[in-house]
Amino acid sequence: MTGQPRNRIDRVRASAGIIQLALQQIGDELRGEIDARELAEVLREFHHEDHHQDGVFGSLAQLLTVAAQAAGRIEPDHDGEMSCPLYEAAALITENAGLQTYYATRALDPQGETA
């Protein structure tokens, strides 16, 4: 085994730790006083209706898609057993979580989408 896979895992762990800290920071911001319009703006950072690839959900979906592509390259039978669940997870993020977040932002700040 070469040093490369271990270095990759270390980099991924460090990056995941940074992401977790960033999400914790956002959670801390949401625990304070916040009005409906400001909450809607925060939620729009998670999901952009016009540009699904933008925002937190879009980035996470793209990451899962890249992981699915990697899984597809190493699948012994190329039957989708490894890659399909990852593609599905990416779709669920953008279609379900993203859509529900969009509905919430519209309810919180109906005029915010046109601003």
QUIHU-V855916 format. One record per pair of residues at least 4 apart in sequence whose ideal C-beta (glycine too) atoms are under 7 Angstrom apart, sorted by the first residue. I is the first residue (numbers start at 0). J is the second residue. Records with the same first field share a line. If there is no record, write none. Layout:
I = J, J
//
This chain:
0 = 4
2 = 6
3 = 7
4 = 8
5 = 9
6 = 10
7 = 11
8 = 12
9 = 13
10 = 14
11 = 15
12 = 16
13 = 17
14 = 18
15 = 19
16 = 20
17 = 21
18 = 22
19 = 23
20 = 24
21 = 25
22 = 26
23 = 27
24 = 28
25 = 29
26 = 30
29 = 33, 41
33 = 37, 38
34 = 38
35 = 39, 107, 108
36 = 40, 108, 111
37 = 41
38 = 42, 107
39 = 43, 104, 107, 108, 111
40 = 111
42 = 100, 103, 104
43 = 47, 104
44 = 54, 55
45 = 54, 55, 56, 100
46 = 54, 56, 97, 100, 101
47 = 51, 53, 54, 57
48 = 101
51 = 57, 93, 97
52 = 57, 61
53 = 57
54 = 58
55 = 59
56 = 60, 92, 93, 96, 97
57 = 61, 93
58 = 62
59 = 63, 92
60 = 64, 89, 92, 93
61 = 65
62 = 66
63 = 67, 85, 88, 89
64 = 68, 86, 89
65 = 69
66 = 70, 85
67 = 71, 82, 85, 86, 89
68 = 72
69 = 73
70 = 74, 81, 82, 85
71 = 82
74 = 78, 80, 81, 82
79 = 83
82 = 86
83 = 87
84 = 88
85 = 89
86 = 90
87 = 91
88 = 92
89 = 93
90 = 94
91 = 95, 96
92 = 96, 97
93 = 97
94 = 98
95 = 99
96 = 100
97 = 101
98 = 102
99 = 103
100 = 104
101 = 105
102 = 106
103 = 107
104 = 108, 111
105 = 109, 112
110 = 114
//
